[in-house]
């Protein structure tokens, strides 16, 4: 595991465990694909987004009608 991947995994710890179990590998893949070759630290915008939206799936996102238990992991607004 690269230092960058390890740092991204630490940032993703802000997300609920069940969300990480389902989506962590995909999220890591997207983050690593967007990073420049040789980079060892996450981009500051990625770190800020992980920190600010980590609680969104379980705390602030509304349930989608018709899908029990579904919560959007990408909701950015604070309502």
Backbone as CSV, one residue per row, in Angstrom:
resi,resn,N_x,N_y,N_z,CA_x,CA_y,CA_z,C_x,C_y,C_z
1,UNK,0.850,-1.167,0.000,0.000,0.000,0.000,0.904,1.242,0.000
2,UNK,0.612,2.152,-0.888,1.400,3.374,-0.999,1.066,4.323,0.158
3,UNK,1.971,5.257,0.445,1.674,6.243,1.492,0.414,7.054,1.174
4,UNK,0.208,7.374,-0.106,-0.982,8.130,-0.488,-2.248,7.330,-0.223
5,UNK,-2.235,6.059,-0.590,-3.407,5.213,-0.344,-3.692,5.100,1.147
6,UNK,-2.661,4.928,1.945,-2.836,4.825,3.401,-3.450,6.106,3.966
7,UNK,-3.011,7.242,3.459,-3.568,8.515,3.938,-5.026,8.673,3.523
8,UNK,-5.338,8.282,2.289,-6.733,8.350,1.861,-7.603,7.427,2.700
9,UNK,-7.114,6.248,3.022,-7.895,5.323,3.859,-8.148,5.913,5.245
10,UNK,-7.169,6.623,5.784,-7.374,7.276,7.085,-8.445,8.359,6.975
11,UNK,-8.448,9.098,5.873,-9.481,10.120,5.681,-10.863,9.489,5.557
12,UNK,-10.949,8.357,4.877,-12.243,7.707,4.683,-12.787,7.101,5.975
13,UNK,-11.975,7.052,7.009,-12.450,6.548,8.303,-13.554,7.447,8.867
14,UNK,-13.707,8.650,8.315,-14.783,9.547,8.754,-16.154,9.031,8.336
15,UNK,-16.186,8.161,7.349,-17.458,7.605,6.870,-17.893,6.449,7.765
16,UNK,-19.180,6.198,7.868,-19.664,5.071,8.679,-19.111,3.733,8.175
17,UNK,-18.933,2.813,9.088,-18.333,1.515,8.774,-19.084,0.770,7.668
18,UNK,-20.408,0.746,7.722,-21.160,0.002,6.701,-21.009,0.654,5.325
19,UNK,-20.910,1.968,5.290,-20.701,2.657,4.009,-19.319,2.323,3.455
20,UNK,-18.313,2.337,4.321,-16.958,1.980,3.873,-16.899,0.544,3.389
21,UNK,-17.588,-0.347,4.063,-17.555,-1.757,3.658,-18.074,-1.935,2.229
22,UNK,-19.058,-1.130,1.868,-19.632,-1.244,0.524,-18.881,-0.447,-0.528
23,UNK,-18.309,0.705,-0.163,-17.806,1.632,-1.175,-16.336,2.021,-1.066
24,UNK,-15.644,1.564,-0.050,-14.283,2.053,0.190,-13.341,1.797,-0.984
25,UNK,-13.340,0.595,-1.526,-12.404,0.288,-2.612,-12.664,1.163,-3.833
26,UNK,-13.931,1.379,-4.146,-14.281,2.239,-5.278,-13.840,3.682,-5.015
27,UNK,-14.076,4.169,-3.810,-13.700,5.540,-3.472,-12.184,5.712,-3.509
28,UNK,-11.455,4.728,-2.984,-9.988,4.780,-3.026,-9.513,4.793,-4.474
29,UNK,-10.113,3.955,-5.304,-9.734,3.902,-6.715,-9.916,5.237,-7.414
30,UNK,-11.034,5.887,-7.146,-11.307,7.193,-7.762,-10.306,8.237,-7.266
31,UNK,-10.050,8.250,-5.972,-9.112,9.225,-5.411,-7.699,9.018,-5.957
32,UNK,-7.264,7.763,-6.032,-5.924,7.480,-6.533,-5.810,7.766,-8.029
33,UNK,-6.870,7.501,-8.776,-6.850,7.763,-10.221,-6.736,9.259,-10.503
34,UNK,-7.252,10.080,-9.614,-7.192,11.522,-9.809,-5.913,12.171,-9.313
35,UNK,-5.068,11.402,-8.656,-3.831,11.958,-8.104,-2.706,11.901,-9.138
36,UNK,-1.856,12.894,-9.092,-0.696,12.924,-9.970,0.309,11.843,-9.574
37,UNK,1.030,11.286,-10.536,2.042,10.257,-10.268,3.088,10.796,-9.297
38,UNK,3.422,9.999,-8.305,4.447,10.368,-7.343,3.940,11.167,-6.146
39,UNK,2.695,11.510,-6.139,2.117,12.274,-5.034,2.061,11.393,-3.783
40,UNK,2.402,11.965,-2.620,2.396,11.183,-1.379,1.382,11.687,-0.359
41,UNK,0.784,12.838,-0.629,-0.225,13.389,0.278,-1.494,13.698,-0.509
42,UNK,-2.656,13.533,0.136,-3.914,13.854,-0.549,-3.988,15.340,-0.898
43,UNK,-4.707,15.647,-1.965,-4.981,17.039,-2.282,-5.799,17.618,-1.132
44,UNK,-5.599,18.883,-0.830,-6.315,19.487,0.295,-7.825,19.486,0.071
45,UNK,-8.266,19.654,-1.165,-9.707,19.643,-1.436,-10.300,18.258,-1.166
46,UNK,-9.563,17.195,-1.502,-10.037,15.836,-1.216,-10.132,15.599,0.285
47,UNK,-9.130,16.068,1.019,-9.143,15.903,2.475,-10.322,16.662,3.086
48,UNK,-10.554,17.876,2.606,-11.660,18.680,3.131,-13.002,18.027,2.827
49,UNK,-13.161,17.498,1.629,-14.425,16.846,1.272,-14.662,15.590,2.102
50,UNK,-13.622,14.803,2.305,-13.784,13.588,3.114,-14.166,13.961,4.548
51,UNK,-13.507,14.973,5.072,-13.787,15.379,6.452,-15.179,15.987,6.593
52,UNK,-15.594,16.766,5.602,-16.873,17.458,5.743,-18.080,16.606,5.381
53,UNK,-17.905,15.596,4.545,-19.049,14.773,4.145,-19.031,13.389,4.756
54,UNK,-18.050,13.090,5.583,-17.943,11.768,6.179,-19.166,11.349,6.967
55,UNK,-19.778,12.271,7.682,-20.960,11.945,8.463,-22.254,12.039,7.684
56,UNK,-22.203,12.565,6.484,-23.408,12.765,5.692,-24.243,11.502,5.468
57,UNK,-23.647,10.381,5.096,-24.491,9.219,4.794,-25.350,8.755,5.959
58,UNK,-24.854,8.866,7.177,-25.624,8.325,8.285,-26.327,9.384,9.122
59,UNK,-25.917,10.639,9.025,-26.450,11.646,9.919,-27.409,12.608,9.235
60,UNK,-27.027,13.155,8.105,-27.790,14.259,7.547,-28.551,13.948,6.269
61,UNK,-28.273,12.862,5.619,-28.930,12.599,4.342,-30.306,11.985,4.545
62,UNK,-31.280,12.479,3.811,-32.621,11.913,3.949,-32.706,10.550,3.271
63,UNK,-33.665,9.777,3.671,-33.882,8.491,3.014,-34.563,8.732,1.675
64,UNK,-34.173,7.984,0.694,-34.790,8.092,-0.618,-36.107,7.335,-0.569
65,UNK,-37.186,7.963,-0.997,-38.492,7.303,-0.965,-38.488,6.007,-1.779
66,UNK,-39.033,4.980,-1.212,-39.151,3.705,-1.916,-37.953,2.780,-1.767
67,UNK,-36.863,3.244,-1.186,-35.683,2.402,-1.003,-35.331,2.422,0.477
68,UNK,-35.776,1.411,1.234,-35.537,1.415,2.672,-34.045,1.405,3.010
69,UNK,-33.657,2.295,3.877,-32.279,2.319,4.357,-31.291,3.022,3.456
70,UNK,-31.689,3.447,2.260,-30.752,4.099,1.359,-30.457,5.510,1.819
71,UNK,-29.204,5.869,1.813,-28.800,7.234,2.146,-27.727,7.655,1.148
72,UNK,-27.856,8.836,0.617,-26.922,9.333,-0.384,-25.570,9.648,0.236
73,UNK,-24.487,9.072,-0.265,-23.158,9.385,0.251,-22.589,10.680,-0.315
74,UNK,-23.235,11.285,-1.299,-22.663,12.438,-1.989,-23.386,13.737,-1.691
75,UNK,-24.249,13.752,-0.739,-24.972,14.967,-0.414,-24.045,15.976,0.250
76,UNK,-23.951,17.142,-0.299,-23.022,18.138,0.209,-23.699,19.238,1.024
77,UNK,-24.974,19.488,0.788,-25.665,20.571,1.472,-25.925,20.284,2.936
78,UNK,-26.106,21.312,3.692,-26.416,21.179,5.121,-27.850,21.592,5.335
79,UNK,-28.765,20.647,5.310,-30.176,21.008,5.524,-30.733,20.303,6.728
